[in-house]
């Protein structure tokens, strides 16, 4: 059924169009402060490039009796590192990147650089937030570093791994890292001392607010209790008998924690696992 026939019938649909017939937002001219220009390669702003997109597709949403045209008219890009970015993590208000240029950088959501963290002596392989007051990073220099967001200073250096650090996470009292030396190390955040070494080949670690550490290896998740003496709580196989063949024997390379749910990969599959221990209630602020 053609677009105008769908619109007349009252059935909503989305159509993609090109050119001025589908545009409702003007790219403006020289007298338009919001203009990105209509010629050349785009207008440069604040170290970034807002590209001309007059030729990009526009999305037309038809619904009788009216037609709404949505046009994405501004594209923004910005060079933030001198070498490849290895990880990007976000909070609702901030963005952190780590890079092969040995740097960790903190940005606002509109990519204004707020802090640059110096200290690693080789490629920074991973980074993570601890709330919005601290950042932790790992490197091919075999060290883990924690950083204060407020002034950009290095809070602590954690030394002990003998190969590249793969993943890091941190709470108010602990830092956890895993590396290509097939160990997971648990550190005291305040002293920098390693308090426990776990022999486990994993590429990612995530720390639940209830002090339960989640690791992934050999097609399974493992939950570790970090309160007191570290103990293994449970091993959770990820593959089921009815799933595709490539899931069996696959390793989990990506691991994320969203509230009380672990999200991970297994071959061509994405898995979600609901954790049985809810996050502790947030502390109410004193009036």
N, C-alpha and C positions, 0 to 999 in steps of 0.2 A: 504494500500500500504506500503511495507517495506521501511525502511530508504534509502537503497541504490537505490531503484527504484525511490523514490521521488527525490533524489539527481540527478539521471540521467535524470529525466524528467524536471529539472530546477525549480521545485516547492520548495520554501524554507519551512523548518520545523524545529522544535526543538525536539531533542531527549535527553533522560536522560540516562547516562551510568555510570558504575562503573569500577574501576580497572585501571591498567596501560594502557590498550588499548585506554582509553579515555583521558589520562592525557598528557598535554603539558607543565605544570609547574613542575619542579623538586622540591621536598621538601628539597633537598640538603643534604650535610653531614656536618661533623665538620668543614670543611674548607670553608663552605659557610656562610658568615655573615648574610645572609637573611634567613637562614634555621630555621625552627621551630622544627626540629628533626623528627625522624621516629619511635621512641619508647617511652615507658613510657607514661606519661600523658600530655606531652606538655612542651614547654620551657617557663619559667617564665621571664617576662621582666617588669621592672619598676613597680612592684607591681601588674601586671596583668598576665594573662595566655594566651599565644598564643597556641591554642590546635592543636594537630595533626589531620588532617582531611583526611588522606589517604583513609579512607573508605567512605567519604561523596560522594554524587552524583556529577557528573560533567555534564555540559550542552554542548551538541554538536549541533552546528548550521550547517546544510547542505545546500549548495547552489552550484549547478553545475557551474563551474567544480571544485570548491574548497570546502574544509570542514574546518570549524573553531571550535576549541574546547575551551570552556571557563571553567576554573576550579577555584572555590573559595577555596584557599588553606590555608587561615589563619583566625582563629577565635580568637577574643580578648575579654577578660572579666576582670573586675577589681572591687574589693570590695571598695566601696567609703563611705559607712555609716555602723554604728554598728547596725542599726535597719532598718526596712522597709522604702523604699523610698515612699513618698506620692505624689510627683509631680515632673515632669521633663519638663523644658521649654528650648528652644534654640533660639539663634540668628544665623546669618551666621557664627559667629566666636566663640561663647561661649555657654556653657551649664550650667544650674542651676538646682540643686536638693534640695528638702526639704525632711525631714525625721522625723520619730518618735523618733530619737535620739536627738531631740531638735535643730538640726543644719540645716543651709543653706550652701550649698557649690557651688562655682563657678569653672568651668573647662574650659580649652581650648577644641577644638573639638577632640583632641586625648586623652582627659581625664587626662591631667596633672592638678592637683589641683592648682588653682591660689589664691583662698581666701576661708577661712572658717569664717562664720558669727556666733558669739556667742551672746546670750542674751535672747532668748525665754526660758521660764521655763517649757514648756510642749511640746508635739508633735507639730511639724510644719506641718500644714495641706495644705498650698498652697504657691505659690510664683509666681512672674511675673517680667519681665524686664521693665524698663523705659528707652528706648533706650539701650545703652550699658554702660551708666555711673552710673546707679542706679538699685537697686533691691528692691522689696517690698515683704513682707511675712506676713502670718497670722498663728495663732496658737490656740491650745486648751487652752492656758493660757488667751484667750479672748483679746489679744492685736494684733495690727498690727505694724510692724516695717519697716522702710525704711533704706537702707544701701547704702553707697558709695562704688562703685566698686574700685576706685583708691587706697584706703587705708584700706578697710574692716571695717570702723567705722560705728556705728549706727548713722544715720542722725536724726531720730526722732522716738518716740514711741507714738502710737495713742491708747488711752485708752477710753473705753466707752461701748463696747459690754459686754453683760452679759452671753454669751455662746460661744462655739467654733466658730472661724472664718472659713468660708467655701471657700471664693474666694476673691481675691484682684486684683486691677489694679491701675495704677498711671500715671499721666501726669507730666508736668513740674511744675504745680501749685497745682494739686489736687491729693488726694488719695481716692479711693473708696473701700469699703469692705462690704461684706454681711456675716451674721452669723446665727447660729441656734437659735438665739433669735428673728428671723423673722424681722430683721431690715436691712436696707441698710444705711450705714453711709458715708457721704461725709466729707472729712477732708481737712483743709489747710495744704499743704505739708510743708510749711516753719514754721508755728507756732505749728502744731500738734493739733490745735483746731478743734472740730467737728462743722461744719457749717450747717449741715442739717441731719435730720433723716427721712428716708422714711419707712413706715410700709409696707413691702412686703416680702412674703416668697419666696425666690429665692436661688438657689444653686450656681449660677455663675453670675459674672458681667464682662463686657468688656467695655472699654472706647475708643470711636472713636476719632481720632485726631481733629475733629471739635467740641469737647466738648459735644458730644452726648453719653449718657450712655445707654447701652443695657442690660436689665435684662430678665430673663425667669422665668415664673411661670404659673401654671394652663394651660399648653398647649398653651401658647402664649408668644410672645416677647413684651416687652414694651420699647419704646424709651423715654428718659428723656433729656431735655435740661438743661445743667449745667451752661450755661452762665447767669449771674445775678441770679435772683430767680429761683430755680429749678422748672420746670414744666413738666408735662407729655405731650409728643408730640403725641404719637399714641400707640395703642395696636394692635398687629398683630397676629390674631389666626393662629396657625400652621396646624391644622387638616382640611382636606377637606372631603366632604361627600362621595367621591368615594374611600377613602383610607381604609386600613385594620382596623378592629374593635379595635385592640390593640392601634391604634394611638389616638383614641378618649379617652380623659380623662387621657392620659399618661402625665407624667411630663418630662420636659427637664432637663437632668442632665449634659449634656456636651455642652459647648458653646465656640466658637472660632471666632476670627475676622481676616479675611485675606483681606487686602486692604479695599475695601468698601463692602465686602460680609460677612455676618454672616453665620456661619456653626454650626448647632446644631442637636441634636437627638430628636426623638419623637417616643417612642415605638421601633419598628424595623426599623424605617425610619431615614434617614439622610436628613435634610432640608438645603437649601441654600437660603438666602434672600438678595437680592441686596439692599443696602441702597441708598436712594435718595439724600443724601448729600455727595458729593465727599470729599476726604481728601484734606486739604489745601496744596498748593504747598510747597515743602521743601525749606527752606531758603538757598540761595546761600551763600557760604563762601566768606568772604572778601579776596581779593588778598593780 
